[in-house]
Amino acid sequence: MDVTVSELMGNFMESPLVVWVKTFGPLASNSEDKLTMYMELVDGVFLHKIMTHIDPNPTNHRVNKHVNNDINLRIQNLSTVIRHIRNYYQENLQQLILMSLPNILAIAKDPLSALVSSHTEARCSLSTEIDGRMHADRQTEMDGRMHADRQTEMDETGQTD
């Protein structure tokens, strides 16, 4: 069964990963055009916005806001997002990413062909960001629990004196 580009695009844009991405704000100025929303993801600007939510203190990670379908700017932006993800995992989570990351050259050069030939490329990048967000949330939760446990211990110690 052959799947058309519009069907792949529709499936991708309605996937749980993209639904999660949309919780960070509207894609393509609230446009309902799936191609426009997909291209905004592929340009890397919105993915960078998500990474700055996850890690608000990136070191020298700037993106070109107006890509205008320029392949070189798209490559730079996607490279920046991948570098930000790697740095976040290594510095904040102290983990090394062993899985293969998306082929940003294929995505940047021909986003629609990348969707057709390997629609998991874009999904892989989003999945990595979600995983980082979950680790960050768990770390925050664990830090809060440890603080509460220490506070309880201090309170109990103070009561026995």
Phi and psi restraints in degrees (value plus and minus 20) as a CYANA .aco file:
   2 ASP   PHI    -103.1   -63.1
   2 ASP   PSI     117.7   157.7
   3 VAL   PHI    -129.2   -89.2
   3 VAL   PSI     112.4   152.4
   4 THR   PHI    -101.2   -61.2
   4 THR   PSI     142.7   182.7
   5 VAL   PHI     -80.7   -40.7
   5 VAL   PSI     -61.2   -21.2
   6 SER   PHI     -86.0   -46.0
   6 SER   PSI     -53.9   -13.9
   7 GLU   PHI     -88.6   -48.6
   7 GLU   PSI     -64.0   -24.0
   8 LEU   PHI     -80.5   -40.5
   8 LEU   PSI     -63.7   -23.7
   9 MET   PHI     -81.6   -41.6
   9 MET   PSI     -65.5   -25.5
  10 GLY   PHI     -81.5   -41.5
  10 GLY   PSI     -65.6   -25.6
  11 ASN   PHI     -82.1   -42.1
  11 ASN   PSI     -63.9   -23.9
  12 PHE   PHI     -84.2   -44.2
  12 PHE   PSI     -66.2   -26.2
  13 MET   PHI     -91.1   -51.1
  13 MET   PSI     -35.4     4.6
  14 GLU   PHI    -124.3   -84.3
  14 GLU   PSI     -14.7    25.3
  15 SER   PHI     -91.2   -51.2
  15 SER   PSI     136.9   176.9
  16 PRO   PHI     -76.8   -36.8
  16 PRO   PSI     -52.9   -12.9
  17 LEU   PHI     -83.5   -43.5
  17 LEU   PSI     -65.8   -25.8
  18 VAL   PHI     -91.3   -51.3
  18 VAL   PSI     -56.5   -16.5
  19 VAL   PHI     -79.0   -39.0
  19 VAL   PSI     -62.3   -22.3
  20 TRP   PHI     -83.1   -43.1
  20 TRP   PSI     -62.6   -22.6
  21 VAL   PHI     -78.8   -38.8
  21 VAL   PSI     -60.3   -20.3
  22 LYS   PHI     -85.4   -45.4
  22 LYS   PSI     -37.2     2.8
  23 THR   PHI     -89.7   -49.7
  23 THR   PSI     -35.3     4.7
  24 PHE   PHI    -105.7   -65.7
  24 PHE   PSI     -25.6    14.4
  25 GLY   PHI     123.1   163.1
  25 GLY   PSI     148.5   188.5
  26 PRO   PHI     -92.2   -52.2
  26 PRO   PSI     122.8   162.8
  27 LEU   PHI    -109.6   -69.6
  27 LEU   PSI     121.6   161.6
  28 ALA   PHI      32.3    72.3
  28 ALA   PSI      29.6    69.6
  29 SER   PHI      30.3    70.3
  29 SER   PSI      26.3    66.3
  30 ASN   PHI      44.2    84.2
  30 ASN   PSI      -0.7    39.3
  31 SER   PHI     -90.6   -50.6
  31 SER   PSI     125.6   165.6
  32 GLU   PHI    -116.4   -76.4
  32 GLU   PSI     -19.3    20.7
  33 ASP   PHI     -93.0   -53.0
  33 ASP   PSI      94.7   134.7
  34 LYS   PHI     -83.0   -43.0
  34 LYS   PSI     -55.4   -15.4
  35 LEU   PHI     -84.5   -44.5
  35 LEU   PSI     -63.4   -23.4
  36 THR   PHI     -83.7   -43.7
  36 THR   PSI     -62.8   -22.8
  37 MET   PHI     -86.1   -46.1
  37 MET   PSI     -61.4   -21.4
  38 TYR   PHI     -82.2   -42.2
  38 TYR   PSI     -64.6   -24.6
  39 MET   PHI     -84.6   -44.6
  39 MET   PSI     -52.1   -12.1
  40 GLU   PHI     -86.4   -46.4
  40 GLU   PSI     -57.6   -17.6
  41 LEU   PHI     -86.3   -46.3
  41 LEU   PSI     -64.7   -24.7
  42 VAL   PHI     -85.9   -45.9
  42 VAL   PSI     -50.8   -10.8
  43 ASP   PHI     -88.5   -48.5
  43 ASP   PSI     -37.7     2.3
  44 GLY   PHI      68.0   108.0
  44 GLY   PSI     -31.5     8.5
  45 VAL   PHI     -86.6   -46.6
  45 VAL   PSI     -67.1   -27.1
  46 PHE   PHI     -90.1   -50.1
  46 PHE   PSI     -57.2   -17.2
  47 LEU   PHI     -83.7   -43.7
  47 LEU   PSI     -55.9   -15.9
  48 HIS   PHI     -85.1   -45.1
  48 HIS   PSI     -59.9   -19.9
  49 LYS   PHI     -79.1   -39.1
  49 LYS   PSI     -62.6   -22.6
  50 ILE   PHI     -83.6   -43.6
  50 ILE   PSI     -64.6   -24.6
  51 MET   PHI     -83.5   -43.5
  51 MET   PSI     -53.0   -13.0
  52 THR   PHI     -93.3   -53.3
  52 THR   PSI     -42.0    -2.0
  53 HIS   PHI     -90.6   -50.6
  53 HIS   PSI     -62.4   -22.4
  54 ILE   PHI     -90.8   -50.8
  54 ILE   PSI     -66.1   -26.1
  55 ASP   PHI    -148.4  -108.4
  55 ASP   PSI      72.4   112.4
  56 PRO   PHI     -92.8   -52.8
  56 PRO   PSI     -25.5    14.5
  57 ASN   PHI    -137.7   -97.7
  57 ASN   PSI      38.6    78.6
  58 PRO   PHI     -91.7   -51.7
  58 PRO   PSI     129.9   169.9
  59 THR   PHI    -117.6   -77.6
  59 THR   PSI      89.2   129.2
  60 ASN   PHI      34.2    74.2
  60 ASN   PSI      32.6    72.6
  61 HIS   PHI    -137.8   -97.8
  61 HIS   PSI      67.9   107.9
  62 ARG   PHI    -130.3   -90.3
  62 ARG   PSI     129.6   169.6
  63 VAL   PHI    -142.5  -102.5
  63 VAL   PSI     138.4   178.4
  64 ASN   PHI    -103.9   -63.9
  64 ASN   PSI      96.2   136.2
  65 LYS   PHI     -93.4   -53.4
  65 LYS   PSI     -47.9    -7.9
  66 HIS   PHI    -134.4   -94.4
  66 HIS   PSI      68.6   108.6
  67 VAL   PHI     -97.6   -57.6
  67 VAL   PSI     -58.4   -18.4
  68 ASN   PHI      28.7    68.7
  68 ASN   PSI      23.3    63.3
  69 ASN   PHI      43.6    83.6
  69 ASN   PSI       2.2    42.2
  70 ASP   PHI    -103.0   -63.0
  70 ASP   PSI      98.0   138.0
  71 ILE   PHI     -80.7   -40.7
  71 ILE   PSI     -62.8   -22.8
  72 ASN   PHI     -83.6   -43.6
  72 ASN   PSI     -61.8   -21.8
  73 LEU   PHI     -86.5   -46.5
  73 LEU   PSI     -58.3   -18.3
  74 ARG   PHI     -83.5   -43.5
  74 ARG   PSI     -63.7   -23.7
  75 ILE   PHI     -81.2   -41.2
  75 ILE   PSI     -64.4   -24.4
  76 GLN   PHI     -80.3   -40.3
  76 GLN   PSI     -65.8   -25.8
  77 ASN   PHI     -83.9   -43.9
  77 ASN   PSI     -67.2   -27.2
  78 LEU   PHI     -85.8   -45.8
  78 LEU   PSI     -56.4   -16.4
  79 SER   PHI     -82.7   -42.7
  79 SER   PSI     -60.0   -20.0
  80 THR   PHI     -83.6   -43.6
  80 THR   PSI     -63.8   -23.8
  81 VAL   PHI     -82.8   -42.8
  81 VAL   PSI     -65.2   -25.2
  82 ILE   PHI     -83.3   -43.3
  82 ILE   PSI     -62.6   -22.6
  83 ARG   PHI     -82.7   -42.7
  83 ARG   PSI     -60.3   -20.3
  84 HIS   PHI     -83.5   -43.5
  84 HIS   PSI     -62.9   -22.9
  85 ILE   PHI     -81.9   -41.9
  85 ILE   PSI     -68.4   -28.4
  86 ARG   PHI     -79.9   -39.9
  86 ARG   PSI     -66.4   -26.4
  87 ASN   PHI     -81.6   -41.6
  87 ASN   PSI     -60.8   -20.8
  88 TYR   PHI     -82.3   -42.3
  88 TYR   PSI     -66.3   -26.3
  89 TYR   PHI     -81.4   -41.4
  89 TYR   PSI     -64.0   -24.0
  90 GLN   PHI     -93.6   -53.6
  90 GLN   PSI     -64.6   -24.6
  91 GLU   PHI    -103.6   -63.6
  91 GLU   PSI     -63.4   -23.4
  92 ASN   PHI    -110.1   -70.1
  92 ASN   PSI     -63.8   -23.8
  93 LEU   PHI    -115.0   -75.0
  93 LEU   PSI     -32.7     7.3
  94 GLN   PHI      32.6    72.6
  94 GLN   PSI      28.6    68.6
  95 GLN   PHI    -150.9  -110.9
  95 GLN   PSI     129.1   169.1
  96 LEU   PHI    -123.4   -83.4
  96 LEU   PSI     111.7   151.7
  97 ILE   PHI     -98.5   -58.5
  97 ILE   PSI      98.7   138.7
  98 LEU   PHI    -121.5   -81.5
  98 LEU   PSI     -40.5    -0.5
  99 MET   PHI     -91.9   -51.9
  99 MET   PSI     135.1   175.1
 100 SER   PHI     -93.0   -53.0
 100 SER   PSI     115.4   155.4
 101 LEU   PHI    -109.2   -69.2
 101 LEU   PSI     145.6   185.6
 102 PRO   PHI     -80.0   -40.0
 102 PRO   PSI     128.9   168.9
 103 ASN   PHI    -100.8   -60.8
 103 ASN   PSI      72.2   112.2
 104 ILE   PHI     -88.6   -48.6
 104 ILE   PSI     -46.6    -6.6
 105 LEU   PHI     -86.0   -46.0
 105 LEU   PSI     -63.4   -23.4
 106 ALA   PHI     -85.0   -45.0
 106 ALA   PSI     -61.8   -21.8
 107 ILE   PHI     -86.0   -46.0
 107 ILE   PSI     -64.9   -24.9
 108 ALA   PHI     -88.7   -48.7
 108 ALA   PSI     -60.6   -20.6
 109 LYS   PHI     -89.4   -49.4
 109 LYS   PSI     -63.6   -23.6
 110 ASP   PHI    -168.2  -128.2
 110 ASP   PSI      64.0   104.0
 111 PRO   PHI     -76.0   -36.0
 111 PRO   PSI     -57.1   -17.1
 112 LEU   PHI     -93.4   -53.4
 112 LEU   PSI     -59.0   -19.0
 113 SER   PHI     -85.4   -45.4
 113 SER   PSI     -57.4   -17.4
 114 ALA   PHI     -82.6   -42.6
 114 ALA   PSI     -56.7   -16.7
 115 LEU   PHI     -86.4   -46.4
 115 LEU   PSI     -62.7   -22.7
 116 VAL   PHI     -92.5   -52.5
 116 VAL   PSI     -69.3   -29.3
 117 SER   PHI     -91.5   -51.5
 117 SER   PSI     -57.1   -17.1
 118 SER   PHI    -171.6  -131.6
 118 SER   PSI      60.6   100.6
 119 HIS   PHI     -89.5   -49.5
 119 HIS   PSI     -18.2    21.8
 120 THR   PHI    -106.4   -66.4
 120 THR   PSI     -33.2     6.8
 121 GLU   PHI     -79.2   -39.2
 121 GLU   PSI     -73.2   -33.2
 122 ALA   PHI     -87.4   -47.4
 122 ALA   PSI     -56.4   -16.4
 123 ARG   PHI     -83.8   -43.8
 123 ARG   PSI     -55.6   -15.6
 124 CYS   PHI     -82.1   -42.1
 124 CYS   PSI     -63.8   -23.8
 125 SER   PHI     -83.0   -43.0
 125 SER   PSI     -65.8   -25.8
 126 LEU   PHI     -84.4   -44.4
 126 LEU   PSI     -59.7   -19.7
 127 SER   PHI     -81.8   -41.8
 127 SER   PSI     -60.2   -20.2
 128 THR   PHI     -83.6   -43.6
 128 THR   PSI     -60.5   -20.5
 129 GLU   PHI     -86.3   -46.3
 129 GLU   PSI     -61.3   -21.3
 130 ILE   PHI     -82.6   -42.6
 130 ILE   PSI     -63.6   -23.6
 131 ASP   PHI     -79.9   -39.9
 131 ASP   PSI     -62.7   -22.7
 132 GLY   PHI     -82.9   -42.9
 132 GLY   PSI     -59.6   -19.6
 133 ARG   PHI     -85.2   -45.2
 133 ARG   PSI     -60.4   -20.4
 134 MET   PHI     -85.9   -45.9
 134 MET   PSI     -60.8   -20.8
 135 HIS   PHI     -83.1   -43.1
 135 HIS   PSI     -60.6   -20.6
 136 ALA   PHI     -84.0   -44.0
 136 ALA   PSI     -62.9   -22.9
 137 ASP   PHI     -83.5   -43.5
 137 ASP   PSI     -62.1   -22.1
 138 ARG   PHI     -83.9   -43.9
 138 ARG   PSI     -60.8   -20.8
 139 GLN   PHI     -84.0   -44.0
 139 GLN   PSI     -62.5   -22.5
 140 THR   PHI     -82.6   -42.6
 140 THR   PSI     -62.3   -22.3
 141 GLU   PHI     -83.7   -43.7
 141 GLU   PSI     -63.1   -23.1
 142 MET   PHI     -85.4   -45.4
 142 MET   PSI     -60.6   -20.6
 143 ASP   PHI     -81.2   -41.2
 143 ASP   PSI     -61.4   -21.4
 144 GLY   PHI     -84.6   -44.6
 144 GLY   PSI     -60.0   -20.0
 145 ARG   PHI     -86.4   -46.4
 145 ARG   PSI     -62.7   -22.7
 146 MET   PHI     -83.3   -43.3
 146 MET   PSI     -59.0   -19.0
 147 HIS   PHI     -84.6   -44.6
 147 HIS   PSI     -62.6   -22.6
 148 ALA   PHI     -85.4   -45.4
 148 ALA   PSI     -60.8   -20.8
 149 ASP   PHI     -82.9   -42.9
 149 ASP   PSI     -62.7   -22.7
 150 ARG   PHI     -83.3   -43.3
 150 ARG   PSI     -60.4   -20.4
 151 GLN   PHI     -84.1   -44.1
 151 GLN   PSI     -61.5   -21.5
 152 THR   PHI     -83.6   -43.6
 152 THR   PSI     -63.8   -23.8
 153 GLU   PHI     -81.2   -41.2
 153 GLU   PSI     -61.5   -21.5
 154 MET   PHI     -85.9   -45.9
 154 MET   PSI     -60.9   -20.9
 155 ASP   PHI     -84.1   -44.1
 155 ASP   PSI     -63.3   -23.3
 156 GLU   PHI     -86.2   -46.2
 156 GLU   PSI     -59.2   -19.2
 157 THR   PHI     -85.7   -45.7
 157 THR   PSI     -59.8   -19.8
 158 GLY   PHI     -86.3   -46.3
 158 GLY   PSI     -51.1   -11.1
 159 GLN   PHI     -95.1   -55.1
 159 GLN   PSI     -49.0    -9.0
 160 THR   PHI    -102.3   -62.3
 160 THR   PSI     -35.2     4.8
